[in-house]
Amino acid sequence: MDKTADRDYKHIIQDFSNLYLGGRLSYGEMMDMEDIPFKLKTVISRYMLKEVDKDTTLENHLFYMDKDSTSYMVYKKLRARFLLNVFYEDGHGKNEPGYHIDEFLIDEILDNEDIMANKDVTFLTEVRISKLKLSALSI
């Protein structure tokens, strides 16, 4: 993939109630960003970086996560929403194959055999985390 296209999925956007993290961001890149909330950086350093390398992207971590991991429990507790670009053979009801963007919780992804079997052609575009859920998380 070309470097310019890769930057399209390396962003952080905030509104009043949510954080939107680009799926191609690595945990190391997030730790270096100034506009990431301190509490999220603390969660990353205390939980995520104990299980994966700082060069691991959100996308890679998601598709290789197991339900016994602390990271899984954190994403579940945060009720993080994952925006995936999923390839459907049936066109998602439109009778022609193609990509469609859908939003999933962590369990919906890890329990979905089709998504996990086709993780090479499924792309994480964004992770949405509620600021309220993040503030309620005890660390």
N, CA, C and O atoms as CSV, one atom per row, in Angstrom:
chain,resi,resn,atom,element,x,y,z
A,1,MET,N,N,0.843,-1.180,0.000
A,1,MET,CA,C,0.000,0.000,0.000
A,1,MET,C,C,0.886,1.240,0.000
A,1,MET,O,O,1.936,1.269,0.642
A,2,ASP,N,N,0.471,2.209,-0.691
A,2,ASP,CA,C,1.224,3.455,-0.820
A,2,ASP,C,C,1.129,4.262,0.478
A,2,ASP,O,O,0.103,4.258,1.159
A,3,LYS,N,N,2.226,4.954,0.802
A,3,LYS,CA,C,2.340,5.674,2.083
A,3,LYS,C,C,1.273,6.763,2.233
A,3,LYS,O,O,0.812,7.018,3.346
A,4,THR,N,N,0.875,7.408,1.131
A,4,THR,CA,C,-0.141,8.455,1.199
A,4,THR,C,C,-1.475,7.863,1.617
A,4,THR,O,O,-2.171,8.429,2.460
A,5,ALA,N,N,-1.833,6.734,1.040
A,5,ALA,CA,C,-3.097,6.084,1.389
A,5,ALA,C,C,-3.075,5.619,2.836
A,5,ALA,O,O,-4.103,5.649,3.512
A,6,ASP,N,N,-1.917,5.190,3.316
A,6,ASP,CA,C,-1.783,4.719,4.685
A,6,ASP,C,C,-2.048,5.846,5.686
A,6,ASP,O,O,-2.593,5.593,6.760
A,7,ARG,N,N,-1.676,7.079,5.355
A,7,ARG,CA,C,-1.903,8.223,6.242
A,7,ARG,C,C,-3.381,8.548,6.401
A,7,ARG,O,O,-3.778,9.180,7.381
A,8,ASP,N,N,-4.203,8.115,5.435
A,8,ASP,CA,C,-5.640,8.370,5.528
A,8,ASP,C,C,-6.253,7.722,6.762
A,8,ASP,O,O,-7.285,8.180,7.253
A,9,TYR,N,N,-5.641,6.682,7.258
A,9,TYR,CA,C,-6.175,5.956,8.406
A,9,TYR,C,C,-5.323,6.151,9.655
A,9,TYR,O,O,-5.350,5.324,10.566
A,10,LYS,N,N,-4.570,7.242,9.694
A,10,LYS,CA,C,-3.755,7.582,10.864
A,10,LYS,C,C,-4.199,8.948,11.368
A,10,LYS,O,O,-3.580,9.970,11.073
A,11,HIS,N,N,-5.271,8.943,12.125
A,11,HIS,CA,C,-5.803,10.211,12.612
A,11,HIS,C,C,-6.403,10.030,14.002
A,11,HIS,O,O,-6.714,8.919,14.430
A,12,ILE,N,N,-6.550,11.123,14.667
A,12,ILE,CA,C,-7.353,11.181,15.890
A,12,ILE,C,C,-8.264,12.393,15.752
A,12,ILE,O,O,-7.819,13.507,15.476
A,13,ILE,N,N,-9.533,12.143,15.949
A,13,ILE,CA,C,-10.528,13.205,15.880
A,13,ILE,C,C,-11.339,13.106,17.164
A,13,ILE,O,O,-11.668,12.012,17.622
A,14,GLN,N,N,-11.655,14.253,17.733
A,14,GLN,CA,C,-12.470,14.277,18.937
A,14,GLN,C,C,-13.677,15.165,18.715
A,14,GLN,O,O,-13.587,16.214,18.076
A,15,ASP,N,N,-14.792,14.739,19.242
A,15,ASP,CA,C,-15.928,15.638,19.342
A,15,ASP,C,C,-16.314,15.689,20.819
A,15,ASP,O,O,-15.541,15.256,21.674
A,16,PHE,N,N,-17.464,16.197,21.116
A,16,PHE,CA,C,-17.852,16.383,22.513
A,16,PHE,C,C,-17.871,15.076,23.301
A,16,PHE,O,O,-17.519,15.056,24.480
A,17,SER,N,N,-18.282,13.981,22.651
A,17,SER,CA,C,-18.481,12.751,23.404
A,17,SER,C,C,-17.631,11.557,22.972
A,17,SER,O,O,-17.630,10.538,23.663
A,18,ASN,N,N,-16.918,11.645,21.870
A,18,ASN,CA,C,-16.174,10.486,21.369
A,18,ASN,C,C,-14.769,10.823,20.901
A,18,ASN,O,O,-14.449,11.966,20.572
A,19,LEU,N,N,-13.938,9.776,20.886
A,19,LEU,CA,C,-12.620,9.812,20.254
A,19,LEU,C,C,-12.690,8.896,19.042
A,19,LEU,O,O,-13.249,7.802,19.125
A,20,TYR,N,N,-12.138,9.324,17.935
A,20,TYR,CA,C,-12.110,8.518,16.721
A,20,TYR,C,C,-10.642,8.298,16.367
A,20,TYR,O,O,-9.916,9.247,16.071
A,21,LEU,N,N,-10.213,7.038,16.400
A,21,LEU,CA,C,-8.815,6.695,16.144
A,21,LEU,C,C,-8.705,5.953,14.827
A,21,LEU,O,O,-9.424,4.979,14.600
A,22,GLY,N,N,-7.807,6.405,13.950
A,22,GLY,CA,C,-7.591,5.735,12.673
A,22,GLY,C,C,-7.044,4.330,12.874
A,22,GLY,O,O,-6.183,4.116,13.727
A,23,GLY,N,N,-7.529,3.383,12.104
A,23,GLY,CA,C,-7.180,1.978,12.257
A,23,GLY,C,C,-5.735,1.627,11.971
A,23,GLY,O,O,-5.269,0.569,12.393
A,24,ARG,N,N,-5.013,2.484,11.266
A,24,ARG,CA,C,-3.615,2.191,10.942
A,24,ARG,C,C,-2.635,2.833,11.912
A,24,ARG,O,O,-1.422,2.727,11.733
A,25,LEU,N,N,-3.153,3.497,12.938
A,25,LEU,CA,C,-2.265,4.059,13.961
A,25,LEU,C,C,-1.635,2.935,14.770
A,25,LEU,O,O,-2.292,1.948,15.102
A,26,SER,N,N,-0.363,3.096,15.082
A,26,SER,CA,C,0.275,2.140,15.995
A,26,SER,C,C,0.156,2.700,17.412
A,26,SER,O,O,-0.086,3.891,17.606
A,27,TYR,N,N,0.329,1.824,18.385
A,27,TYR,CA,C,0.259,2.284,19.774
A,27,TYR,C,C,1.385,3.277,20.072
A,27,TYR,O,O,1.189,4.227,20.829
A,28,GLY,N,N,2.564,3.060,19.479
A,28,GLY,CA,C,3.675,3.988,19.658
A,28,GLY,C,C,3.358,5.374,19.111
A,28,GLY,O,O,3.678,6.382,19.739
A,29,GLU,N,N,2.724,5.423,17.935
A,29,GLU,CA,C,2.331,6.707,17.346
A,29,GLU,C,C,1.324,7.423,18.234
A,29,GLU,O,O,1.390,8.641,18.403
A,30,MET,N,N,0.392,6.664,18.802
A,30,MET,CA,C,-0.600,7.296,19.683
A,30,MET,C,C,0.062,7.847,20.938
A,30,MET,O,O,-0.312,8.917,21.419
A,31,MET,N,N,1.038,7.129,21.469
A,31,MET,CA,C,1.731,7.604,22.674
A,31,MET,C,C,2.508,8.892,22.401
A,31,MET,O,O,2.722,9.693,23.311
A,32,ASP,N,N,2.935,9.096,21.145
A,32,ASP,CA,C,3.693,10.290,20.774
A,32,ASP,C,C,2.806,11.489,20.430
A,32,ASP,O,O,3.296,12.617,20.372
A,33,MET,N,N,1.525,11.267,20.206
A,33,MET,CA,C,0.619,12.350,19.821
A,33,MET,C,C,0.231,13.183,21.036
A,33,MET,O,O,-0.036,12.643,22.110
A,34,GLU,N,N,0.201,14.492,20.859
A,34,GLU,CA,C,-0.158,15.386,21.953
A,34,GLU,C,C,-1.664,15.469,22.174
A,34,GLU,O,O,-2.108,15.764,23.284
A,35,ASP,N,N,-2.461,15.212,21.123
A,35,ASP,CA,C,-3.906,15.389,21.272
A,35,ASP,C,C,-4.640,14.123,21.713
A,35,ASP,O,O,-5.869,14.075,21.658
A,36,ILE,N,N,-3.908,13.103,22.148
A,36,ILE,CA,C,-4.529,11.909,22.734
A,36,ILE,C,C,-4.721,12.189,24.228
A,36,ILE,O,O,-3.777,12.614,24.895
A,37,PRO,N,N,-5.918,11.961,24.761
A,37,PRO,CA,C,-6.137,12.212,26.187
A,37,PRO,C,C,-5.197,11.386,27.071
A,37,PRO,O,O,-4.845,10.253,26.743
A,38,PHE,N,N,-4.806,11.977,28.187
A,38,PHE,CA,C,-3.879,11.334,29.116
A,38,PHE,C,C,-4.401,9.974,29.582
A,38,PHE,O,O,-3.630,9.022,29.697
A,39,LYS,N,N,-5.688,9.879,29.846
A,39,LYS,CA,C,-6.252,8.619,30.341
A,39,LYS,C,C,-6.115,7.518,29.298
A,39,LYS,O,O,-5.845,6.372,29.658
A,40,LEU,N,N,-6.294,7.831,28.016
A,40,LEU,CA,C,-6.122,6.826,26.969
A,40,LEU,C,C,-4.658,6.398,26.881
A,40,LEU,O,O,-4.366,5.216,26.700
A,41,LYS,N,N,-3.744,7.351,27.005
A,41,LYS,CA,C,-2.319,6.997,27.011
A,41,LYS,C,C,-1.991,6.070,28.187
A,41,LYS,O,O,-1.192,5.143,28.050
A,42,THR,N,N,-2.603,6.322,29.322
A,42,THR,CA,C,-2.395,5.478,30.497
A,42,THR,C,C,-2.921,4.068,30.244
A,42,THR,O,O,-2.263,3.088,30.590
A,43,VAL,N,N,-4.099,3.963,29.644
A,43,VAL,CA,C,-4.675,2.657,29.308
A,43,VAL,C,C,-3.764,1.917,28.332
A,43,VAL,O,O,-3.523,0.720,28.488
A,44,ILE,N,N,-3.263,2.625,27.335
A,44,ILE,CA,C,-2.366,2.003,26.347
A,44,ILE,C,C,-1.109,1.482,27.025
A,44,ILE,O,O,-0.708,0.341,26.800
A,45,SER,N,N,-0.487,2.312,27.854
A,45,SER,CA,C,0.782,1.896,28.472
A,45,SER,C,C,0.577,0.800,29.517
A,45,SER,O,O,1.418,-0.090,29.643
A,46,ARG,N,N,-0.517,0.850,30.262
A,46,ARG,CA,C,-0.740,-0.145,31.325
A,46,ARG,C,C,-1.265,-1.477,30.822
A,46,ARG,O,O,-0.975,-2.518,31.412
A,47,TYR,N,N,-2.034,-1.460,29.742
A,47,TYR,CA,C,-2.672,-2.696,29.294
A,47,TYR,C,C,-2.206,-3.166,27.918
A,47,TYR,O,O,-1.752,-4.300,27.767
A,48,MET,N,N,-2.318,-2.304,26.926
A,48,MET,CA,C,-2.029,-2.728,25.558
A,48,MET,C,C,-0.547,-3.041,25.352
A,48,MET,O,O,-0.200,-4.075,24.781
A,49,LEU,N,N,0.319,-2.150,25.816
A,49,LEU,CA,C,1.750,-2.336,25.566
A,49,LEU,C,C,2.376,-3.446,26.409
A,49,LEU,O,O,3.543,-3.786,26.217
A,50,LYS,N,N,1.615,-4.008,27.332
A,50,LYS,CA,C,2.085,-5.187,28.074
A,50,LYS,C,C,1.894,-6.453,27.237
A,50,LYS,O,O,2.522,-7.477,27.504
A,51,GLU,N,N,1.021,-6.381,26.219
A,51,GLU,CA,C,0.704,-7.551,25.397
A,51,GLU,C,C,1.249,-7.470,23.974
A,51,GLU,O,O,1.509,-8.500,23.353
A,52,VAL,N,N,1.421,-6.267,23.459
A,52,VAL,CA,C,1.884,-6.113,22.077
A,52,VAL,C,C,3.014,-5.092,22.016
A,52,VAL,O,O,3.221,-4.319,22.951
A,53,ASP,N,N,3.735,-5.101,20.910
A,53,ASP,CA,C,4.819,-4.161,20.671
A,53,ASP,C,C,4.248,-2.784,20.330
A,53,ASP,O,O,3.125,-2.683,19.837
A,54,LYS,N,N,5.011,-1.736,20.589
A,54,LYS,CA,C,4.535,-0.378,20.307
A,54,LYS,C,C,4.324,-0.125,18.819
A,54,LYS,O,O,3.615,0.814,18.458
A,55,ASP,N,N,4.922,-0.942,17.939
A,55,ASP,CA,C,4.732,-0.787,16.495
A,55,ASP,C,C,3.472,-1.486,15.979
A,55,ASP,O,O,3.162,-1.397,14.791
A,56,THR,N,N,2.754,-2.170,16.846
A,56,THR,CA,C,1.527,-2.864,16.451
A,56,THR,C,C,0.424,-1.853,16.180
A,56,THR,O,O,0.181,-0.954,16.985
A,57,THR,N,N,-0.240,-2.009,15.043
A,57,THR,CA,C,-1.346,-1.107,14.709
A,57,THR,C,C,-2.632,-1.602,15.365
A,57,THR,O,O,-2.738,-2.762,15.762
A,58,LEU,N,N,-3.589,-0.712,15.469
A,58,LEU,CA,C,-4.896,-1.092,16.002
A,58,LEU,C,C,-5.502,-2.232,15.175
A,58,LEU,O,O,-6.094,-3.164,15.719
A,59,GLU,N,N,-5.343,-2.138,13.859
A,59,GLU,CA,C,-5.888,-3.152,12.958
A,59,GLU,C,C,-5.262,-4.520,13.217
A,59,GLU,O,O,-5.981,-5.509,13.362
A,60,ASN,N,N,-3.940,-4.588,13.277
A,60,ASN,CA,C,-3.272,-5.871,13.517
A,60,ASN,C,C,-3.621,-6.428,14.890
A,60,ASN,O,O,-3.844,-7.630,15.034
A,61,HIS,N,N,-3.669,-5.580,15.879
A,61,HIS,CA,C,-3.995,-6.026,17.231
A,61,HIS,C,C,-5.405,-6.608,17.268
A,61,HIS,O,O,-5.632,-7.654,17.876
A,62,LEU,N,N,-6.333,-5.945,16.631
A,62,LEU,CA,C,-7.719,-6.406,16.617
A,62,LEU,C,C,-7.842,-7.806,16.023
A,62,LEU,O,O,-8.482,-8.679,16.608
A,63,PHE,N,N,-7.235,-8.013,14.870
A,63,PHE,CA,C,-7.427,-9.275,14.161
A,63,PHE,C,C,-6.645,-10.436,14.756
A,63,PHE,O,O,-6.892,-11.589,14.399
A,64,TYR,N,N,-5.700,-10.155,15.662
A,64,TYR,CA,C,-4.926,-11.233,16.280
A,64,TYR,C,C,-5.126,-11.282,17.794
A,64,TYR,O,O,-4.322,-11.879,18.510
A,65,MET,N,N,-6.175,-10.666,18.272
A,65,MET,CA,C,-6.488,-10.626,19.698
A,65,MET,C,C,-7.275,-11.886,20.075
A,65,MET,O,O,-8.042,-12.414,19.270
A,66,ASP,N,N,-7.075,-12.354,21.299
A,66,ASP,CA,C,-7.915,-13.453,21.770
A,66,ASP,C,C,-8.700,-13.003,23.001
A,66,ASP,O,O,-8.378,-11.999,23.636
A,67,LYS,N,N,-9.724,-13.766,23.314
A,67,LYS,CA,C,-10.643,-13.363,24.382
A,67,LYS,C,C,-10.057,-13.523,25.781
A,67,LYS,O,O,-10.685,-13.111,26.756
A,68,ASP,N,N,-8.875,-14.107,25.900
A,68,ASP,CA,C,-8.234,-14.241,27.203
A,68,ASP,C,C,-7.333,-13.056,27.531
A,68,ASP,O,O,-6.787,-12.974,28.631
A,69,SER,N,N,-7.178,-12.146,26.588
A,69,SER,CA,C,-6.236,-11.046,26.773
A,69,SER,C,C,-6.853,-9.888,27.561
A,69,SER,O,O,-8.069,-9.692,27.575
A,70,THR,N,N,-5.983,-9.141,28.204
A,70,THR,CA,C,-6.414,-7.945,28.924
A,70,THR,C,C,-6.918,-6.891,27.942
A,70,THR,O,O,-7.872,-6.169,28.233
A,71,SER,N,N,-6.279,-6.805,26.785
A,71,SER,CA,C,-6.702,-5.834,25.761
A,71,SER,C,C,-8.156,-6.056,25.370
A,71,SER,O,O,-8.924,-5.106,25.225
A,72,TYR,N,N,-8.521,-7.315,25.202
A,72,TYR,CA,C,-9.911,-7.657,24.870
A,72,TYR,C,C,-10.852,-7.127,25.948
A,72,TYR,O,O,-11.874,-6.511,25.645
A,73,MET,N,N,-10.494,-7.372,27.208
A,73,MET,CA,C,-11.342,-6.931,28.312
A,73,MET,C,C,-11.467,-5.405,28.353
A,73,MET,O,O,-12.533,-4.874,28.664
A,74,VAL,N,N,-10.378,-4.707,28.041
A,74,VAL,CA,C,-10.414,-3.239,28.033
A,74,VAL,C,C,-11.343,-2.736,26.924
A,74,VAL,O,O,-12.195,-1.880,27.165
A,75,TYR,N,N,-11.175,-3.270,25.708
A,75,TYR,CA,C,-12.050,-2.844,24.596
A,75,TYR,C,C,-13.511,-3.183,24.885
A,75,TYR,O,O,-14.410,-2.417,24.539
A,76,LYS,N,N,-13.740,-4.317,25.512
A,76,LYS,CA,C,-15.104,-4.716,25.860
A,76,LYS,C,C,-15.683,-3.759,26.908
A,76,LYS,O,O,-16.824,-3.315,26.784
A,77,LYS,N,N,-14.900,-3.446,27.929
A,77,LYS,CA,C,-15.349,-2.541,28.991
A,77,LYS,C,C,-15.627,-1.140,28.429
A,77,LYS,O,O,-16.580,-0.480,28.842
A,78,LEU,N,N,-14.798,-0.697,27.495
A,78,LEU,CA,C,-14.990,0.617,26.874
A,78,LEU,C,C,-16.155,0.631,25.887
A,78,LEU,O,O,-16.610,1.694,25.463
A,79,ARG,N,N,-16.633,-0.563,25.525
A,79,ARG,CA,C,-17.643,-0.712,24.472
A,79,ARG,C,C,-17.193,0.017,23.201
A,79,ARG,O,O,-17.968,0.709,22.540
A,80,ALA,N,N,-15.917,-0.168,22.894
A,80,ALA,CA,C,-15.341,0.453,21.695
A,80,ALA,C,C,-16.060,-0.074,20.457
A,80,ALA,O,O,-16.414,-1.251,20.378
A,81,ARG,N,N,-16.263,0.799,19.518
A,81,ARG,CA,C,-16.909,0.437,18.255
A,81,ARG,C,C,-15.854,0.480,17.158
A,81,ARG,O,O,-15.100,1.444,17.029
A,82,PHE,N,N,-15.824,-0.590,16.372
A,82,PHE,CA,C,-14.829,-0.750,15.312
A,82,PHE,C,C,-15.525,-0.616,13.968
A,82,PHE,O,O,-16.456,-1.363,13.665
A,83,LEU,N,N,-15.075,0.330,13.169
A,83,LEU,CA,C,-15.629,0.560,11.843
A,83,LEU,C,C,-14.798,-0.250,10.854
A,83,LEU,O,O,-13.642,0.078,10.587
A,84,LEU,N,N,-15.397,-1.315,10.312
A,84,LEU,CA,C,-14.676,-2.211,9.404
A,84,LEU,C,C,-15.192,-2.066,7.989
A,84,LEU,O,O,-16.390,-1.897,7.761
A,85,ASN,N,N,-14.279,-2.133,7.046
A,85,ASN,CA,C,-14.589,-2.187,5.641
A,85,ASN,C,C,-14.537,-3.671,5.271
A,85,ASN,O,O,-13.455,-4.230,5.095
A,86,VAL,N,N,-15.704,-4.304,5.153
A,86,VAL,CA,C,-15.811,-5.752,5.001
A,86,VAL,C,C,-16.211,-6.102,3.575
A,86,VAL,O,O,-17.100,-5.480,2.994
A,87,PHE,N,N,-15.541,-7.108,3.021
A,87,PHE,CA,C,-15.885,-7.592,1.676
A,87,PHE,C,C,-16.970,-8.650,1.796
A,87,PHE,O,O,-16.800,-9.650,2.492
A,88,TYR,N,N,-18.089,-8.423,1.112
A,88,TYR,CA,C,-19.195,-9.387,1.094
A,88,TYR,C,C,-19.325,-9.960,-0.299
A,88,TYR,O,O,-19.422,-9.222,-1.279
A,89,GLU,N,N,-19.325,-11.292,-0.385
A,89,GLU,CA,C,-19.486,-11.982,-1.674
A,89,GLU,C,C,-20.853,-11.695,-2.279
A,89,GLU,O,O,-20.983,-11.544,-3.493
A,90,ASP,N,N,-21.876,-11.618,-1.424
A,90,ASP,CA,C,-23.245,-11.418,-1.908
A,90,ASP,C,C,-23.602,-9.936,-2.065
A,90,ASP,O,O,-24.741,-9.597,-2.386
A,91,GLY,N,N,-22.638,-9.075,-1.841
A,91,GLY,CA,C,-22.892,-7.643,-1.974
A,91,GLY,C,C,-23.712,-7.084,-0.842
A,91,GLY,O,O,-24.306,-6.013,-0.964
A,92,HIS,N,N,-23.750,-7.821,0.287
A,92,HIS,CA,C,-24.493,-7.388,1.460
A,92,HIS,C,C,-25.962,-7.167,1.107
A,92,HIS,O,O,-26.577,-6.172,1.490
A,93,GLY,N,N,-26.505,-8.141,0.356
A,93,GLY,CA,C,-27.908,-8.081,-0.024
A,93,GLY,C,C,-28.178,-7.384,-1.341
A,93,GLY,O,O,-29.333,-7.250,-1.745
A,94,LYS,N,N,-27.130,-6.936,-2.019
A,94,LYS,CA,C,-27.317,-6.207,-3.280
A,94,LYS,C,C,-26.924,-7.055,-4.500
A,94,LYS,O,O,-26.870,-6.550,-5.621
A,95,ASN,N,N,-26.652,-8.341,-4.269
A,95,ASN,CA,C,-26.361,-9.324,-5.315
A,95,ASN,C,C,-25.128,-9.060,-6.150
A,95,ASN,O,O,-24.980,-9.652,-7.219
A,96,GLU,N,N,-24.244,-8.197,-5.701
A,96,GLU,CA,C,-22.954,-8.065,-6.373
A,96,GLU,C,C,-21.886,-7.894,-5.307
A,96,GLU,O,O,-22.057,-7.121,-4.364
A,97,PRO,N,N,-20.777,-8.621,-5.458
A,97,PRO,CA,C,-19.738,-8.570,-4.429
A,97,PRO,C,C,-19.162,-7.170,-4.270
A,97,PRO,O,O,-19.097,-6.396,-5.225
A,98,GLY,N,N,-18.747,-6.860,-3.045
A,98,GLY,CA,C,-18.133,-5.572,-2.815
A,98,GLY,C,C,-17.900,-5.293,-1.350
A,98,GLY,O,O,-18.290,-6.074,-0.482
A,99,TYR,N,N,-17.254,-4.159,-1.083
A,99,TYR,CA,C,-16.948,-3.734,0.270
A,99,TYR,C,C,-18.079,-2.884,0.823
A,99,TYR,O,O,-18.679,-2.072,0.119
A,100,HIS,N,N,-18.351,-3.094,2.104
A,100,HIS,CA,C,-19.352,-2.290,2.810
A,100,HIS,C,C,-18.797,-1.961,4.186
A,100,HIS,O,O,-18.134,-2.790,4.810
A,101,ILE,N,N,-19.064,-0.768,4.649
A,101,ILE,CA,C,-18.588,-0.351,5.960
A,101,ILE,C,C,-19.667,-0.660,6.998
A,101,ILE,O,O,-20.821,-0.254,6.865
A,102,ASP,N,N,-19.255,-1.386,8.028
A,102,ASP,CA,C,-20.153,-1.734,9.121
A,102,ASP,C,C,-19.451,-1.471,10.442
A,102,ASP,O,O,-18.223,-1.495,10.524
A,103,GLU,N,N,-20.246,-1.221,11.473
A,103,GLU,CA,C,-19.701,-0.962,12.810
A,103,GLU,C,C,-19.967,-2.170,13.702
A,103,GLU,O,O,-21.067,-2.722,13.712
A,104,PHE,N,N,-18.931,-2.574,14.456
A,104,PHE,CA,C,-19.018,-3.765,15.291
A,104,PHE,C,C,-18.445,-3.497,16.676
A,104,PHE,O,O,-17.576,-2.643,16.849
A,105,LEU,N,N,-18.949,-4.247,17.664
A,105,LEU,CA,C,-18.312,-4.331,18.968
A,105,LEU,C,C,-17.257,-5.430,18.896
A,105,LEU,O,O,-17.255,-6.217,17.949
A,106,ILE,N,N,-16.368,-5.496,19.874
A,106,ILE,CA,C,-15.264,-6.458,19.852
A,106,ILE,C,C,-15.760,-7.899,19.771
A,106,ILE,O,O,-15.202,-8.693,19.014
A,107,ASP,N,N,-16.787,-8.252,20.530
A,107,ASP,CA,C,-17.318,-9.621,20.490
A,107,ASP,C,C,-17.901,-9.971,19.131
A,107,ASP,O,O,-17.756,-11.100,18.662
A,108,GLU,N,N,-18.551,-9.018,18.505
A,108,GLU,CA,C,-19.138,-9.271,17.188
A,108,GLU,C,C,-18.067,-9.584,16.150
A,108,GLU,O,O,-18.321,-10.332,15.206
A,109,ILE,N,N,-16.883,-9.026,16.313
A,109,ILE,CA,C,-15.788,-9.295,15.378
A,109,ILE,C,C,-15.147,-10.644,15.680
A,109,ILE,O,O,-15.000,-11.481,14.789
A,110,LEU,N,N,-14.767,-10.851,16.932
A,110,LEU,CA,C,-14.050,-12.075,17.291
A,110,LEU,C,C,-14.924,-13.318,17.172
A,110,LEU,O,O,-14.402,-14.413,16.965
A,111,ASP,N,N,-16.232,-13.174,17.298
A,111,ASP,CA,C,-17.143,-14.310,17.167
A,111,ASP,C,C,-17.604,-14.544,15.734
A,111,ASP,O,O,-18.227,-15.567,15.449
A,112,ASN,N,N,-17.311,-13.619,14.834
A,112,ASN,CA,C,-17.760,-13.724,13.448
A,112,ASN,C,C,-16.720,-14.490,12.626
A,112,ASN,O,O,-15.651,-13.964,12.315
A,113,GLU,N,N,-17.046,-15.726,12.282
A,113,GLU,CA,C,-16.104,-16.581,11.548
A,113,GLU,C,C,-15.768,-16.021,10.174
A,113,GLU,O,O,-14.633,-16.155,9.715
A,114,ASP,N,N,-16.737,-15.394,9.509
A,114,ASP,CA,C,-16.487,-14.835,8.173
A,114,ASP,C,C,-15.463,-13.704,8.225
A,114,ASP,O,O,-14.559,-13.643,7.392
A,115,ILE,N,N,-15.605,-12.812,9.200
A,115,ILE,CA,C,-14.654,-11.702,9.322
A,115,ILE,C,C,-13.266,-12.231,9.654
A,115,ILE,O,O,-12.280,-11.819,9.043
A,116,MET,N,N,-13.186,-13.137,10.616
A,116,MET,CA,C,-11.880,-13.658,11.033
A,116,MET,C,C,-11.225,-14.480,9.924
A,116,MET,O,O,-10.003,-14.453,9.780
A,117,ALA,N,N,-12.014,-15.205,9.144
A,117,ALA,CA,C,-11.460,-15.994,8.037
A,117,ALA,C,C,-10.978,-15.094,6.900
A,117,ALA,O,O,-10.075,-15.463,6.149
A,118,ASN,N,N,-11.586,-13.909,6.776
A,118,ASN,CA,C,-11.242,-12.987,5.690
A,118,ASN,C,C,-10.545,-11.739,6.198
A,118,ASN,O,O,-10.696,-10.665,5.614
A,119,LYS,N,N,-9.779,-11.865,7.285
A,119,LYS,CA,C,-9.133,-10.688,7.863
A,119,LYS,C,C,-8.111,-10.055,6.923
A,119,LYS,O,O,-7.747,-8.894,7.103
A,120,ASP,N,N,-7.641,-10.811,5.914
A,120,ASP,CA,C,-6.694,-10.249,4.953
A,120,ASP,C,C,-7.349,-9.258,3.995
A,120,ASP,O,O,-6.666,-8.412,3.417
A,121,VAL,N,N,-8.667,-9.356,3.824
A,121,VAL,CA,C,-9.376,-8.439,2.927
A,121,VAL,C,C,-10.380,-7.565,3.677
A,121,VAL,O,O,-11.232,-6.920,3.067
A,122,THR,N,N,-10.271,-7.553,4.997
A,122,THR,CA,C,-11.113,-6.708,5.843
A,122,THR,C,C,-10.217,-5.634,6.450
A,122,THR,O,O,-9.122,-5.933,6.925
A,123,PHE,N,N,-10.675,-4.394,6.435
A,123,PHE,CA,C,-9.854,-3.275,6.887
A,123,PHE,C,C,-10.530,-2.541,8.034
A,123,PHE,O,O,-11.727,-2.257,7.994
A,124,LEU,N,N,-9.744,-2.242,9.052
A,124,LEU,CA,C,-10.222,-1.411,10.153
A,124,LEU,C,C,-9.984,0.036,9.761
A,124,LEU,O,O,-8.839,0.455,9.594
A,125,THR,N,N,-11.044,0.792,9.614
A,125,THR,CA,C,-10.874,2.190,9.232
A,125,THR,C,C,-10.821,3.104,10.449
A,125,THR,O,O,-10.114,4.111,10.445
A,126,GLU,N,N,-11.584,2.744,11.511
A,126,GLU,CA,C,-11.638,3.638,12.660
A,126,GLU,C,C,-12.120,2.899,13.902
A,126,GLU,O,O,-12.880,1.935,13.816
A,127,VAL,N,N,-11.665,3.368,15.050
A,127,VAL,CA,C,-12.138,2.887,16.347
A,127,VAL,C,C,-12.768,4.081,17.047
A,127,VAL,O,O,-12.165,5.149,17.153
A,128,ARG,N,N,-13.998,3.881,17.524
A,128,ARG,CA,C,-14.697,4.957,18.240
A,128,ARG,C,C,-14.788,4.583,19.708
A,128,ARG,O,O,-15.295,3.518,20.061
A,129,ILE,N,N,-14.294,5.466,20.555
A,129,ILE,CA,C,-14.315,5.248,21.997
A,129,ILE,C,C,-15.070,6.403,22.645
A,129,ILE,O,O,-14.774,7.573,22.401
A,130,SER,N,N,-16.035,6.060,23.461
A,130,SER,CA,C,-16.809,7.063,24.180
A,130,SER,C,C,-15.940,7.680,25.279
A,130,SER,O,O,-15.306,6.961,26.051
A,131,LYS,N,N,-15.915,8.999,25.345
A,131,LYS,CA,C,-15.162,9.688,26.403
A,131,LYS,C,C,-15.758,9.382,27.776
A,131,LYS,O,O,-15.036,9.320,28.771
A,132,LEU,N,N,-17.068,9.194,27.826
A,132,LEU,CA,C,-17.718,8.856,29.102
A,132,LEU,C,C,-17.263,7.488,29.583
A,132,LEU,O,O,-16.941,7.321,30.760
A,133,LYS,N,N,-17.232,6.497,28.679
A,133,LYS,CA,C,-16.776,5.147,29.045
A,133,LYS,C,C,-15.298,5.180,29.447
A,133,LYS,O,O,-14.889,4.502,30.389
A,134,LEU,N,N,-14.505,5.974,28.725
A,134,LEU,CA,C,-13.085,6.085,29.056
A,134,LEU,C,C,-12.900,6.697,30.442
A,134,LEU,O,O,-12.063,6.241,31.221
A,135,SER,N,N,-13.679,7.725,30.744
A,135,SER,CA,C,-13.537,8.363,32.069
A,135,SER,C,C,-14.018,7.452,33.190
A,135,SER,O,O,-13.542,7.567,34.319
A,136,ALA,N,N,-14.948,6.555,32.904
A,136,ALA,CA,C,-15.481,5.639,33.917
A,136,ALA,C,C,-14.564,4.432,34.143
A,136,ALA,O,O,-14.716,3.718,35.134
A,137,LEU,N,N,-13.633,4.207,33.248
A,137,LEU,CA,C,-12.725,3.052,33.363
A,137,LEU,C,C,-11.748,3.280,34.509
A,137,LEU,O,O,-11.058,4.298,34.564
A,138,SER,N,N,-11.704,2.327,35.409
A,138,SER,CA,C,-10.745,2.483,36.511
A,138,SER,C,C,-9.408,1.872,36.118
A,138,SER,O,O,-9.345,0.778,35.558
A,139,ILE,N,N,-8.339,2.606,36.426
A,139,ILE,CA,C,-7.005,2.124,36.068
A,139,ILE,C,C,-6.109,2.036,37.280
A,139,ILE,O,O,-4.946,1.647,37.162
